Amino acid sequence: PEGVQVIHVRTAREMLAACEQQLPADIAIGVAAVADFGRDTPLEYLPSETEMLDLSLSQNPYVIATLASHPERPVLVVGFAAETQNIVA
């Protein structure tokens, strides 16, 4: 659509950096379900069944919370959380 800018990212850290580069902004709306954890280093290739797969993980940044506490915080920050516990509450 006209007037829409798309920024392609592959990781939560890239997403946060892309969002921060757009600041200052009037509104930030978080609609992506970013994984809580990600690989420390990206896979260059999928290992064969005879190779070991290293699954070293670290916590991903909380994108919407980081934007909400940023020095150039948007006036309006909207986000959602997809809970896996206490769903009814």
Secondary structure as GFF3:
##gff-version 3
##sequence-region A 1 89
A	DSSP	alpha_helix	12	21	.	.	.	ID=ss1
A	DSSP	beta_strand	27	29	.	.	.	ID=ss2
A	DSSP	beta_strand	37	39	.	.	.	ID=ss3
A	DSSP	beta_strand	57	59	.	.	.	ID=ss4
A	DSSP	alpha_helix	63	68	.	.	.	ID=ss5
A	DSSP	beta_strand	76	78	.	.	.	ID=ss6
###
